[in-house]
Amino acid sequence: LFFEKELSLWPAVAEESAKVLLIFFLILPIRCFSCRLWTTLFVGVVLAFSENIFYLPGFIAQNNLSSYFWRFTSPTLMHIFTMFFMVLMASWRRYLLWPAFLLAIAIHYYHNFLVLS
């Protein structure tokens, strides 16, 4: 189990990197701030939903759908929070996207650590 927790850094890096690319090329060019925030919410929900669909067959195979609610809710909130955080920081000052990205990786890693515990 400890080895799995060590490996959980890389999914966090990969997912947050994908978010940064979406933020930089899709969301930040939107001039309307409220439209930018709605797009951020939509992209965050879609990313979380796609991750949840990926894990659903395992929960079905284990007949453990009661745990799926927690698995569905917590990553959705985490993805939306980190998306909003990065977009808000980058909207204020573009260069703040990179420190926000590093903090988002840390939040995502800590979330994965808690889910694996």
GROMACS elastic network, one bead per residue, 0.5 to 0.9 nm:
[ bonds ]
;  ai    aj funct       b0    kb
    1     4     6  0.51708   500
    1     5     6  0.64990   500
    1     6     6  0.88983   500
    1   116     6  0.79826   500
    1   117     6  0.83700   500
    2     5     6  0.51228   500
    2     6     6  0.64434   500
    2     7     6  0.88627   500
    3     6     6  0.51423   500
    3     7     6  0.64421   500
    3     8     6  0.88332   500
    4     7     6  0.50757   500
    4     8     6  0.62487   500
    4   116     6  0.80817   500
    5     8     6  0.51160   500
    5     9     6  0.75685   500
    5   109     6  0.88462   500
    5   112     6  0.77432   500
    5   113     6  0.59609   500
    5   116     6  0.69917   500
    5   117     6  0.85207   500
    6     9     6  0.63286   500
    6    10     6  0.86553   500
    6   113     6  0.87700   500
    7    10     6  0.60726   500
    7    11     6  0.78299   500
    8    11     6  0.57133   500
    8    12     6  0.67087   500
    8    13     6  0.89632   500
    8   109     6  0.65476   500
    8   112     6  0.64585   500
    8   113     6  0.72698   500
    8   116     6  0.89683   500
    9    12     6  0.52790   500
    9    13     6  0.62982   500
    9    14     6  0.87721   500
    9   105     6  0.79493   500
    9   106     6  0.85128   500
    9   108     6  0.83020   500
    9   109     6  0.55344   500
    9   110     6  0.88865   500
    9   112     6  0.82163   500
    9   113     6  0.89192   500
   10    14     6  0.60414   500
   10    15     6  0.84911   500
   10   109     6  0.85334   500
   11    14     6  0.50370   500
   11    15     6  0.59824   500
   11    16     6  0.83680   500
   11   108     6  0.87938   500
   11   109     6  0.82543   500
   11   112     6  0.89514   500
   12    15     6  0.52931   500
   12    16     6  0.59563   500
   12    17     6  0.82869   500
   12   104     6  0.84531   500
   12   105     6  0.56017   500
   12   106     6  0.80158   500
   12   107     6  0.86761   500
   12   108     6  0.54890   500
   12   109     6  0.56226   500
   12   112     6  0.79315   500
   13    16     6  0.53172   500
   13    17     6  0.59041   500
   13    18     6  0.85870   500
   13   102     6  0.87717   500
   13   104     6  0.89199   500
   13   105     6  0.58117   500
   13   106     6  0.89380   500
   13   108     6  0.83669   500
   13   109     6  0.82999   500
   14    17     6  0.51167   500
   14    18     6  0.63008   500
   14    19     6  0.87489   500
   15    18     6  0.51206   500
   15    19     6  0.63175   500
   15    20     6  0.87600   500
   15    47     6  0.87808   500
   15   105     6  0.85227   500
   15   108     6  0.88214   500
   16    20     6  0.61846   500
   16    21     6  0.86889   500
   16    79     6  0.88971   500
   16    82     6  0.84083   500
   16    83     6  0.87038   500
   16   101     6  0.68671   500
   16   102     6  0.86535   500
   16   104     6  0.67919   500
   16   105     6  0.61552   500
   16   108     6  0.80232   500
   17    20     6  0.50596   500
   17    21     6  0.63561   500
   17    22     6  0.86961   500
   17   101     6  0.77945   500
   17   105     6  0.86903   500
   18    21     6  0.51996   500
   18    22     6  0.62897   500
   18    23     6  0.85884   500
   19    22     6  0.50379   500
   19    23     6  0.59668   500
   19    24     6  0.84466   500
   19    43     6  0.86227   500
   19    44     6  0.84003   500
   19    47     6  0.86584   500
   19    82     6  0.89544   500
   19    83     6  0.70574   500
   19    86     6  0.88899   500
   19   101     6  0.88148   500
   20    24     6  0.59076   500
   20    25     6  0.84197   500
   20    83     6  0.85090   500
   20    86     6  0.78745   500
   20    87     6  0.89535   500
   20    97     6  0.78656   500
   20    98     6  0.85905   500
   20   101     6  0.70359   500
   21    24     6  0.51518   500
   21    25     6  0.59624   500
   21    26     6  0.78146   500
   22    25     6  0.54335   500
   22    26     6  0.51679   500
   22    27     6  0.65538   500
   22    28     6  0.87128   500
   22    43     6  0.83591   500
   23    26     6  0.55418   500
   23    28     6  0.58287   500
   23    29     6  0.86660   500
   23    40     6  0.78999   500
   23    83     6  0.80126   500
   23    86     6  0.79436   500
   23    87     6  0.66892   500
   23    90     6  0.87642   500
   24    27     6  0.62844   500
   24    28     6  0.55202   500
   24    29     6  0.74979   500
   24    87     6  0.88082   500
   24    90     6  0.86917   500
   24    97     6  0.86899   500
   25    28     6  0.66267   500
   25    29     6  0.67410   500
   26    29     6  0.62580   500
   26    30     6  0.74142   500
   26    39     6  0.88561   500
   27    30     6  0.56394   500
   27    31     6  0.89948   500
   27    35     6  0.89008   500
   27    36     6  0.58203   500
   27    37     6  0.83912   500
   27    39     6  0.67200   500
   27    40     6  0.68299   500
   27    87     6  0.78089   500
   28    31     6  0.75257   500
   28    36     6  0.70351   500
   28    87     6  0.73591   500
   28    90     6  0.77328   500
   28    91     6  0.70662   500
   28    94     6  0.89860   500
   29    36     6  0.85023   500
   30    33     6  0.73306   500
   30    35     6  0.71074   500
   30    36     6  0.57509   500
   30    39     6  0.89785   500
   31    34     6  0.89600   500
   31    35     6  0.78914   500
   31    36     6  0.73410   500
   32    35     6  0.52232   500
   32    36     6  0.61534   500
   32    37     6  0.88258   500
   33    37     6  0.63297   500
   33    38     6  0.87541   500
   33    91     6  0.85298   500
   34    37     6  0.50387   500
   34    38     6  0.62442   500
   34    39     6  0.85448   500
   35    38     6  0.50970   500
   35    39     6  0.60560   500
   35    40     6  0.84614   500
   36    39     6  0.51262   500
   36    40     6  0.61175   500
   36    41     6  0.87241   500
   36    87     6  0.83177   500
   37    41     6  0.62479   500
   37    42     6  0.86212   500
   37    84     6  0.73984   500
   37    87     6  0.79261   500
   37    88     6  0.85630   500
   38    41     6  0.50915   500
   38    42     6  0.61904   500
   38    43     6  0.86419   500
   39    42     6  0.50069   500
   39    43     6  0.60670   500
   39    44     6  0.84381   500
   40    43     6  0.52168   500
   40    44     6  0.60106   500
   40    45     6  0.85336   500
   40    80     6  0.77136   500
   40    83     6  0.63857   500
   40    84     6  0.64552   500
   40    87     6  0.74421   500
   41    44     6  0.51582   500
   41    45     6  0.61500   500
   41    46     6  0.85887   500
   41    80     6  0.62269   500
   41    83     6  0.76727   500
   41    84     6  0.74326   500
   42    45     6  0.52449   500
   42    46     6  0.61512   500
   42    47     6  0.86510   500
   42    80     6  0.87084   500
   43    46     6  0.50635   500
   43    47     6  0.61044   500
   43    48     6  0.85579   500
   43    80     6  0.82576   500
   43    83     6  0.82388   500
   44    47     6  0.52284   500
   44    48     6  0.61863   500
   44    49     6  0.84976   500
   44    76     6  0.74598   500
   44    77     6  0.87211   500
   44    78     6  0.89446   500
   44    79     6  0.55145   500
   44    81     6  0.82611   500
   44    82     6  0.84568   500
   44    83     6  0.61618   500
   44    84     6  0.83715   500
   45    48     6  0.51102   500
   45    49     6  0.59005   500
   45    50     6  0.84981   500
   45    76     6  0.63484   500
   45    77     6  0.85403   500
   45    79     6  0.73597   500
   45    80     6  0.65393   500
   46    49     6  0.50015   500
   46    50     6  0.60709   500
   46    51     6  0.85938   500
   47    50     6  0.52319   500
   47    51     6  0.63281   500
   47    52     6  0.86723   500
   47    76     6  0.81839   500
   47    79     6  0.73709   500
   47    80     6  0.89075   500
   48    51     6  0.51362   500
   48    52     6  0.61312   500
   48    53     6  0.86604   500
   48    72     6  0.79560   500
   48    75     6  0.62388   500
   48    77     6  0.83373   500
   48    78     6  0.85700   500
   48    79     6  0.61839   500
   48    80     6  0.80302   500
   49    53     6  0.61393   500
   49    54     6  0.85847   500
   49    72     6  0.78954   500
   49    75     6  0.89876   500
   49    76     6  0.72411   500
   50    53     6  0.51549   500
   50    54     6  0.63007   500
   50    55     6  0.89813   500
   51    54     6  0.50491   500
   51    55     6  0.66221   500
   51    56     6  0.88526   500
   51    72     6  0.87704   500
   51    75     6  0.84021   500
   51    76     6  0.89755   500
   52    55     6  0.52719   500
   52    56     6  0.61424   500
   52    68     6  0.86282   500
   52    71     6  0.73796   500
   52    72     6  0.58546   500
   52    75     6  0.81540   500
   52    76     6  0.84520   500
   53    56     6  0.51266   500
   53    57     6  0.76946   500
   54    57     6  0.71368   500
   54    58     6  0.84408   500
   55    58     6  0.56411   500
   55    59     6  0.67706   500
   55    68     6  0.86836   500
   55    71     6  0.85830   500
   56    59     6  0.52227   500
   56    60     6  0.62310   500
   56    61     6  0.86453   500
   56    65     6  0.84508   500
   56    68     6  0.74445   500
   57    61     6  0.60090   500
   57    62     6  0.85678   500
   58    61     6  0.50577   500
   58    62     6  0.61977   500
   58    63     6  0.84751   500
   58    64     6  0.85324   500
   59    62     6  0.51519   500
   59    63     6  0.59853   500
   59    64     6  0.51083   500
   59    65     6  0.57596   500
   59    66     6  0.88193   500
   59    67     6  0.78234   500
   59    68     6  0.65847   500
   60    64     6  0.62703   500
   60    65     6  0.63660   500
   60    68     6  0.89840   500
   61    64     6  0.77440   500
   62    65     6  0.81932   500
   63    66     6  0.85654   500
   64    67     6  0.58510   500
   64    68     6  0.69223   500
   65    69     6  0.71708   500
   66    69     6  0.60960   500
   66    70     6  0.79277   500
   67    70     6  0.55426   500
   67    71     6  0.63622   500
   67    72     6  0.86760   500
   68    72     6  0.58036   500
   68    73     6  0.83968   500
   69    73     6  0.59833   500
   69    74     6  0.85009   500
   70    73     6  0.51674   500
   70    74     6  0.59122   500
   70    75     6  0.84661   500
   71    74     6  0.59514   500
   71    75     6  0.66288   500
   71    76     6  0.86249   500
   71   115     6  0.78979   500
   72    75     6  0.61842   500
   72    76     6  0.63559   500
   72    77     6  0.89591   500
   73    76     6  0.52751   500
   73    77     6  0.63063   500
   73    78     6  0.86706   500
   74    77     6  0.53055   500
   74    78     6  0.61421   500
   74    79     6  0.86252   500
   74   111     6  0.82655   500
   74   115     6  0.87982   500
   75    79     6  0.58764   500
   75    80     6  0.83922   500
   75   108     6  0.86485   500
   75   111     6  0.78251   500
   75   112     6  0.87538   500
   76    79     6  0.52527   500
   76    80     6  0.61827   500
   76    81     6  0.85222   500
   77    80     6  0.52132   500
   77    81     6  0.60007   500
   77    82     6  0.85872   500
   78    81     6  0.51153   500
   78    82     6  0.61123   500
   78    83     6  0.84739   500
   78   107     6  0.79214   500
   78   108     6  0.71319   500
   78   111     6  0.76520   500
   79    82     6  0.53283   500
   79    83     6  0.60518   500
   79    84     6  0.85743   500
   79   108     6  0.80696   500
   80    83     6  0.51422   500
   80    84     6  0.61240   500
   80    85     6  0.84945   500
   81    84     6  0.52389   500
   81    85     6  0.60293   500
   81    86     6  0.86370   500
   81   104     6  0.88606   500
   82    86     6  0.61236   500
   82    87     6  0.85080   500
   82   100     6  0.83913   500
   82   101     6  0.83832   500
   82   103     6  0.85339   500
   82   104     6  0.54842   500
   82   105     6  0.87108   500
   82   107     6  0.77852   500
   82   108     6  0.81134   500
   83    86     6  0.53393   500
   83    87     6  0.61086   500
   83    88     6  0.85063   500
   83   104     6  0.82641   500
   84    87     6  0.51138   500
   84    88     6  0.59036   500
   84    89     6  0.84193   500
   85    88     6  0.52942   500
   85    89     6  0.61561   500
   85    90     6  0.85428   500
   85   100     6  0.69742   500
   85   101     6  0.89243   500
   85   104     6  0.80062   500
   86    89     6  0.52319   500
   86    90     6  0.60188   500
   86    91     6  0.83889   500
   86    96     6  0.79829   500
   86    97     6  0.57248   500
   86    98     6  0.83781   500
   86    99     6  0.87477   500
   86   100     6  0.52859   500
   86   101     6  0.64338   500
   86   103     6  0.89806   500
   86   104     6  0.76009   500
   87    90     6  0.51069   500
   87    91     6  0.58345   500
   87    92     6  0.85067   500
   87    97     6  0.73855   500
   87   100     6  0.87779   500
   88    91     6  0.50180   500
   88    92     6  0.62472   500
   88    93     6  0.86994   500
   88    97     6  0.86734   500
   89    92     6  0.52434   500
   89    93     6  0.62611   500
   89    94     6  0.73250   500
   89    95     6  0.84580   500
   89    96     6  0.55048   500
   89    97     6  0.59857   500
   89    99     6  0.89410   500
   89   100     6  0.67724   500
   90    93     6  0.50421   500
   90    95     6  0.66181   500
   90    96     6  0.53666   500
   90    98     6  0.84179   500
   90   100     6  0.81339   500
   91    94     6  0.62464   500
   91    96     6  0.85829   500
   91    97     6  0.84801   500
   92    96     6  0.77926   500
   93    96     6  0.55622   500
   93    97     6  0.76769   500
   94    97     6  0.58077   500
   94    98     6  0.84447   500
   95    98     6  0.62602   500
   95    99     6  0.79618   500
   96    99     6  0.55521   500
   96   100     6  0.60826   500
   96   101     6  0.84276   500
   97   100     6  0.50590   500
   97   101     6  0.58980   500
   97   102     6  0.87529   500
   98   102     6  0.64021   500
   98   103     6  0.87068   500
   99   102     6  0.51151   500
   99   103     6  0.62789   500
   99   104     6  0.85572   500
  100   103     6  0.50367   500
  100   104     6  0.60077   500
  100   105     6  0.86144   500
  101   105     6  0.62792   500
  101   106     6  0.87478   500
  102   105     6  0.51136   500
  102   106     6  0.64137   500
  102   107     6  0.87710   500
  103   106     6  0.50055   500
  103   107     6  0.61906   500
  103   108     6  0.85339   500
  104   107     6  0.50179   500
  104   108     6  0.59881   500
  104   109     6  0.84033   500
  105   108     6  0.50584   500
  105   109     6  0.59441   500
  105   110     6  0.84641   500
  106   109     6  0.50667   500
  106   110     6  0.60554   500
  106   111     6  0.84778   500
  107   110     6  0.51421   500
  107   111     6  0.60905   500
  107   112     6  0.86424   500
  108   112     6  0.61766   500
  108   113     6  0.85365   500
  109   112     6  0.50696   500
  109   113     6  0.60897   500
  109   114     6  0.86548   500
  110   114     6  0.62381   500
  110   115     6  0.86569   500
  111   114     6  0.51497   500
  111   115     6  0.62241   500
  111   116     6  0.86697   500
  112   115     6  0.50509   500
  112   116     6  0.61203   500
  112   117     6  0.85625   500
  113   116     6  0.52578   500
  113   117     6  0.62055   500
  114   117     6  0.51258   500
